[in-house]
Amino acid sequence: MRSLLVALIGVALFGTALARDNRIGTVPAAALPAEARETLRLIDAGGPFPYRRDGITFQNRERRLPDQPRGYYREYTVPTPGSRDRGARRIVTGDKPPAVFYYTADHYKSFRRIER
């Protein structure tokens, strides 16, 4: 009985994560701004990154991405032309090495999964 309950809870949690991921739209990498495509290239190459905060853990506090253990997500700056700071655009990767990629143009308010 206990193992059945544990299995049902696991299915419920996994289903919640899938449902959240399914609410996120997608975008082909080729359709991203040139700066985002360059950031993807740097991620693939392992750097060097232009911003010291690139590669830090993304906390997913807003819970807009599927639930994962702490440290699963990393964030990288996508430069914004004309901005005097890092701007609002980011790529967030999941897993190590990165297996899933998300783009946000509005500082984590919305995400689109990058199709590569």
C-alpha positions as CSV (number, residue, x, y, z in Angstrom):
1,M,0.0,0.0,0.0
2,R,2.8,2.4,0.9
3,S,4.7,1.8,-2.3
4,L,1.5,2.4,-4.3
5,L,1.0,5.7,-2.5
6,V,4.7,6.7,-3.2
7,A,4.2,5.8,-6.9
8,L,1.0,7.8,-7.2
9,I,2.7,10.9,-5.6
10,G,5.6,10.5,-8.0
11,V,3.2,10.3,-11.0
12,A,1.4,13.4,-9.7
13,L,4.6,15.4,-9.3
14,F,6.0,14.3,-12.7
15,G,2.7,15.2,-14.3
16,T,2.7,18.6,-12.8
17,A,6.2,19.3,-14.1
18,L,5.2,18.1,-17.6
19,A,2.1,20.2,-17.5
20,R,4.2,23.3,-16.6
21,D,6.7,22.5,-19.4
22,N,3.8,22.1,-21.9
23,R,2.5,25.6,-21.1
24,I,5.9,27.0,-22.3
25,G,6.0,27.8,-26.0
26,T,8.9,27.0,-28.2
27,V,11.2,29.0,-30.5
28,P,13.6,27.7,-33.1
29,A,17.2,28.7,-32.3
30,A,17.4,30.3,-35.8
31,A,14.6,32.7,-34.9
32,L,16.4,34.0,-31.8
33,P,18.1,37.4,-31.9
34,A,21.8,37.2,-33.1
35,E,23.0,37.9,-29.5
36,A,21.1,34.9,-28.2
37,R,22.5,32.7,-30.9
38,E,26.0,33.9,-29.9
39,T,25.2,33.1,-26.3
40,L,24.2,29.6,-27.3
41,R,27.5,29.2,-29.1
42,L,29.4,30.3,-26.0
43,I,27.4,27.9,-23.8
44,D,28.3,25.0,-26.2
45,A,32.0,26.1,-26.2
46,G,32.0,26.3,-22.4
47,G,32.9,30.1,-22.5
48,P,34.5,32.4,-22.1
49,F,31.5,34.5,-21.0
50,P,31.4,38.3,-21.1
51,Y,29.5,38.7,-17.8
52,R,30.8,37.4,-14.5
53,R,27.4,36.2,-13.4
54,D,27.0,34.0,-16.5
55,G,26.7,30.3,-15.4
56,I,25.3,31.0,-12.0
57,T,22.5,28.9,-10.6
58,F,19.0,30.0,-11.7
59,Q,16.7,29.6,-8.7
60,N,13.4,29.3,-10.6
61,R,11.7,31.1,-7.8
62,E,8.7,32.1,-10.0
63,R,8.3,28.4,-10.8
64,R,7.8,29.2,-14.5
65,L,10.1,26.3,-15.5
66,P,9.5,22.6,-14.6
67,D,10.5,21.8,-11.0
68,Q,14.0,20.4,-10.8
69,P,16.5,20.0,-7.9
70,R,18.5,23.1,-6.9
71,G,21.5,23.6,-9.2
72,Y,19.8,22.0,-12.2
73,Y,19.3,25.4,-14.0
74,R,22.0,27.9,-15.0
75,E,21.5,31.3,-16.5
76,Y,23.4,33.3,-19.1
77,T,23.1,36.9,-20.2
78,V,21.9,37.7,-23.7
79,P,23.3,41.2,-24.4
80,T,20.8,43.8,-25.3
81,P,22.1,46.4,-27.8
82,G,22.0,49.9,-26.3
83,S,21.5,48.7,-22.7
84,R,23.9,50.1,-20.1
85,D,23.5,47.0,-17.9
86,R,22.9,43.3,-18.5
87,G,19.4,43.9,-19.8
88,A,16.4,41.6,-19.4
89,R,17.3,38.8,-21.9
90,R,18.6,35.5,-20.7
91,I,19.1,31.9,-21.7
92,V,18.5,29.4,-18.9
93,T,19.9,25.9,-19.4
94,G,18.9,22.7,-17.6
95,D,21.1,19.7,-16.7
96,K,24.9,19.2,-16.9
97,P,25.9,19.2,-19.7
98,P,23.0,21.4,-20.8
99,A,20.3,19.3,-22.3
100,V,17.4,21.8,-22.4
101,F,17.5,25.5,-23.2
102,Y,15.0,28.3,-22.5
103,Y,14.9,31.9,-23.7
104,T,13.4,34.9,-21.8
105,A,13.3,38.4,-23.2
106,D,11.5,39.8,-20.2
107,H,13.7,38.9,-17.2
108,Y,12.0,35.6,-16.3
109,K,8.3,36.7,-16.7
110,S,7.9,34.3,-19.6
111,F,10.0,31.6,-21.2
112,R,10.2,29.7,-24.5
113,R,12.0,26.4,-24.9
114,I,14.6,26.7,-27.6
115,E,14.4,24.1,-30.3
116,R,17.9,23.1,-31.4
